């Protein structure tokens, strides 16, 4: 019954595609934080339908332009699939992370969503749907005013180090989805940056200057691609052929997009034991561990709990699930 009501609400809040930007009011007609779990999409306030070629990387067979946002719950939902894709096809695929600007501000009043607290229950529901821990109470205790600040901070992090920028994005997501921390506040972004080894002084300088322009360029690119929700992944090969995977989908959808564009691409074999997986990814949810290891979901959680009991992993439990982090000084 809850899902039925949610679907009705989502239909009411469906994006208006191809609409030209005319005024702030028009941009804010549809609320982006209502994410459709059946489609696996968090919407955007506005979009256009023009698409252009993805930026190519000469060292890779396939380029993926990935439009996302730090507070996109559906993007958090595809972390297991995306992490597996990197393990199996990372040598052939270049992923270009672009920020889409999911929540500009709170000048909304649509479909019963007019203030942050309206989102809390919705996040709890999509958490169960994706089997990824999300605690919607952040919208009750310390709500975000916008997703633009952490998006700009990510662009600043990319200027320093691409790999650390991805760790930074992951840290921000764990903060907002599991720890109920407002990642639109600089002091919280700074903690996340320190945790992954970024130079926070340089980050602040870039955050207040050139990163803003880079973020605006990402928003412009999203409009040119006709992006109408997140996650959206544009796959392309050197011949300019394209495949698009729109929304949170099972792993084979992403793999098939690669193989359609590059049939000769071979997947890499990787060790699926917990030591290898935690050396690659410092923190894993039970869904992620199950996806990466091929272990059934219930067995995955049992093993992770056993490792936590031995002091090898640290377990963080939320009302909608847990995450396990490797304790480095014990391993």
C-alpha positions in Angstrom: 0.0 0.0 0.0 2.9 2.3 0.9 4.6 1.6 -2.4 1.3 2.2 -4.3 0.9 5.6 -2.7 4.6 6.4 -3.4 4.2 5.5 -7.1 1.1 7.7 -7.4 3.1 10.5 -5.8 6.0 9.9 -8.2 3.7 10.1 -11.2 2.4 13.4 -10.0 6.0 14.6 -9.6 7.2 13.3 -13.0 9.8 15.5 -14.7 8.7 17.8 -17.5 11.2 16.9 -20.2 12.5 19.2 -22.8 11.2 22.3 -21.1 13.4 25.4 -21.7 14.7 27.3 -18.6 12.7 30.5 -18.3 12.5 31.4 -14.6 13.4 30.1 -11.2 9.7 29.2 -10.7 9.7 27.0 -13.7 12.9 25.3 -12.6 11.4 24.4 -9.3 8.1 22.9 -10.5 9.1 19.3 -9.8 10.7 18.2 -6.6 14.0 16.3 -7.3 14.3 14.6 -3.9 11.4 12.3 -4.6 13.2 9.3 -6.2 11.3 6.6 -8.0 12.6 3.2 -6.7 10.9 1.3 -9.5 12.7 3.5 -12.1 15.8 3.9 -9.9 15.9 7.7 -10.6 16.1 10.9 -8.6 14.7 13.7 -10.8 16.1 17.1 -11.7 14.3 20.4 -11.7 14.6 20.9 -15.4 16.2 19.4 -18.5 16.8 19.8 -22.2 17.1 17.2 -24.9 20.3 18.0 -26.7 23.0 15.4 -26.5 26.6 15.5 -27.6 29.5 13.1 -27.8 31.1 11.9 -24.5 34.6 13.0 -23.8 36.9 10.3 -24.9 39.9 8.9 -23.0 42.5 7.5 -25.4 43.7 5.0 -22.9 40.3 3.3 -22.4 38.0 1.4 -24.7 34.9 2.8 -23.1 34.1 6.2 -21.5 31.2 6.5 -19.1 29.9 10.0 -18.3 28.2 9.5 -15.0 25.8 12.2 -13.8 25.2 12.0 -10.1 24.8 14.1 -6.9 26.1 13.6 -3.4 22.6 13.3 -1.9 21.1 11.2 -4.7 19.6 8.1 -3.0 19.3 6.2 -6.2 23.0 6.8 -6.9 23.8 5.4 -3.5 21.6 2.5 -4.6 23.9 1.6 -7.5 27.2 1.7 -5.5 27.3 -2.1 -5.4 26.9 -2.4 -9.2 29.3 0.4 -9.9 32.0 -1.0 -7.6 31.7 -4.4 -9.3 31.9 -2.7 -12.7 35.2 -1.1 -11.6 36.6 -4.4 -10.5 35.7 -6.3 -13.6 36.1 -3.7 -16.3 38.2 -1.0 -14.7 41.1 -1.6 -17.1 38.8 -0.9 -20.1 36.5 1.7 -18.7 37.0 5.4 -17.8 34.3 6.9 -15.6 33.9 10.6 -15.8 32.0 11.8 -12.7 29.8 14.8 -13.2 27.7 16.6 -10.7 24.0 17.2 -11.7 22.7 19.7 -9.1 19.9 17.7 -7.6 18.7 20.2 -5.0 19.4 23.9 -5.8 17.4 25.1 -2.8 14.1 24.7 -1.0 11.8 27.0 -3.1 9.4 24.1 -3.8 5.8 23.3 -3.0 4.7 20.3 -5.0 3.0 17.0 -4.3 3.2 17.4 -0.5 6.9 18.1 -0.7 7.5 21.6 0.5 10.1 21.3 3.3 13.0 19.0 4.2 11.0 17.0 6.7 8.8 15.7 3.9 11.7 13.8 2.5 12.6 11.8 5.7 10.1 9.0 5.3 10.7 8.7 1.5 14.5 8.1 2.2 13.6 5.4 4.7 11.4 3.7 2.1 14.0 3.7 -0.7 16.6 2.4 1.7 14.6 -0.8 2.0 14.0 -0.9 -1.7 17.7 -0.7 -2.6 18.8 -2.7 0.4 21.4 0.1 1.1 21.3 1.8 4.5 19.8 5.3 4.4 18.6 7.1 7.5 16.1 9.8 6.5 16.2 11.4 9.9 18.9 13.9 8.7 16.0 15.8 7.1 14.5 16.1 10.6 17.6 16.8 12.7 19.9 18.8 10.5 18.4 19.2 7.0 20.5 20.3 4.0 19.6 23.6 2.4 21.1 22.5 -1.0 23.2 19.8 -2.6 25.3 22.4 -4.4 27.9 23.0 -1.7 29.1 19.3 -1.5 28.9 19.1 -5.3 31.2 22.1 -5.6 33.5 20.6 -2.9 33.7 17.4 -5.0 34.8 19.5 -8.1 37.5 21.1 -5.9 38.7 17.7 -4.7 39.0 16.6 -8.4 41.4 19.4 -8.9 43.7 17.9 -6.3 43.5 14.2 -6.9 40.9 12.2 -8.9 41.2 9.1 -6.7 40.9 11.0 -3.5 38.0 12.9 -4.9 36.1 9.6 -5.3 37.0 8.6 -1.7 35.8 12.1 -0.7 32.4 11.6 -2.4 32.0 8.2 -0.7 32.8 9.8 2.6 30.2 12.5 2.1 27.6 9.9 1.2 28.3 7.8 4.2 28.0 10.9 6.3 24.6 12.0 5.0 23.0 8.6 4.3 24.2 6.8 7.4 25.4 9.3 10.0 22.7 11.9 9.5 25.3 14.6 9.0 24.6 17.8 7.0 27.2 17.7 4.2 26.2 21.2 3.0 28.1 22.7 5.9 31.8 23.4 5.3 33.0 22.0 8.7 31.5 18.6 7.8 32.9 18.6 4.3 36.3 19.5 5.8 36.1 16.4 8.1 35.4 14.2 5.1 38.3 15.7 3.2 40.7 15.2 6.0 39.6 11.6 6.3 40.7 10.8 2.8 43.9 12.8 2.8 42.9 15.9 0.9 44.6 19.2 1.5 41.8 21.0 3.2 43.3 24.5 2.9 43.7 24.1 -0.9 40.2 22.5 -1.0 38.7 25.6 0.6 40.5 27.9 -1.7 39.3 26.0 -4.8 35.8 25.5 -3.3 35.4 29.3 -3.1 36.8 30.0 -6.6 37.5 27.8 -9.6 35.4 24.8 -8.5 32.3 26.9 -8.8 32.9 27.3 -12.5 33.6 23.6 -12.9 30.3 22.8 -11.3 28.5 25.2 -13.6 30.1 23.4 -16.5 28.8 20.1 -15.2 25.3 21.6 -14.9 25.6 22.9 -18.5 26.8 19.5 -19.7 23.9 17.8 -18.0 21.4 20.1 -19.9 23.2 19.4 -23.2 23.0 15.6 -22.6 19.3 16.0 -21.8 19.7 14.5 -18.3 16.4 14.3 -16.5 17.4 12.4 -13.4 20.1 10.6 -11.5 21.9 8.3 -11.9 22.3 8.5 -15.7 25.3 6.9 -17.3 26.3 7.6 -20.9 28.6 4.9 -22.4 30.5 5.6 -25.5 33.3 4.1 -27.6 36.0 5.6 -29.8 33.7 5.3 -32.8 31.2 7.6 -31.1 28.6 4.9 -30.6 26.5 5.2 -27.4 24.5 3.4 -24.9 22.6 4.9 -22.0 21.7 3.3 -18.7 19.1 5.4 -16.9 18.5 4.9 -13.3 19.4 2.2 -10.8 19.5 -1.1 -12.7 20.8 -4.7 -11.9 24.4 -5.2 -12.8 23.9 -6.9 -16.2 22.4 -3.7 -17.6 25.8 -1.9 -17.1 27.8 -4.8 -18.3 25.7 -5.2 -21.4 26.2 -1.6 -22.3 30.0 -2.1 -22.3 29.8 -5.3 -24.3 27.5 -3.8 -26.9 30.0 -1.0 -27.6 33.1 -3.2 -27.3 32.3 -6.9 -27.7 36.0 -7.8 -27.5 36.3 -6.4 -23.9 37.2 -9.1 -21.4 36.2 -8.9 -17.8 39.0 -9.1 -15.2 38.9 -11.9 -12.7 39.4 -10.7 -9.1 39.7 -12.3 -5.7 36.4 -12.4 -4.0 37.6 -13.0 -0.4 36.9 -10.4 2.2 40.6 -9.4 2.6 40.9 -8.4 -1.0 37.5 -6.7 -1.2 38.2 -4.6 2.0 41.7 -3.7 0.7 40.1 -2.4 -2.4 37.1 -0.7 -0.8 37.6 0.3 2.8 33.9 0.2 3.7 31.2 -2.1 2.5 27.5 -2.6 3.1 26.1 -6.2 3.2 24.5 -5.6 -0.2 27.9 -4.4 -1.6 29.8 -7.3 -0.1 27.2 -9.8 -1.5 27.4 -8.2 -5.0 31.2 -8.2 -5.0 31.8 -11.6 -3.4 29.0 -13.5 -4.9 28.0 -14.6 -1.4 24.2 -14.8 -0.7 22.9 -11.7 1.1 22.2 -13.4 4.5 25.6 -15.2 4.5 27.3 -11.9 3.7 25.9 -10.2 6.7 26.7 -13.1 9.0 30.4 -13.1 7.8 30.7 -9.3 8.2 29.3 -9.6 11.7 31.8 -12.3 12.6 34.6 -10.2 11.4 33.3 -7.2 13.4 33.1 -9.5 16.5 36.8 -10.4 16.1 37.7 -6.7 15.9 38.8 -6.8 12.3 35.9 -4.7 11.0 34.1 -1.8 12.7 30.3 -1.9 12.3 28.1 1.1 12.1 24.4 0.3 12.5 21.6 2.6 11.5 17.8 2.0 11.7 17.8 0.8 8.1 21.0 -1.3 7.9 24.7 -1.3 8.6 28.1 -0.6 7.1 31.4 -2.3 7.9 34.8 -0.6 7.8 38.2 -2.2 7.9 40.2 -1.4 11.1 43.6 -0.9 9.6 45.7 -1.2 12.7 44.3 -4.7 13.2 44.9 -6.0 9.7 
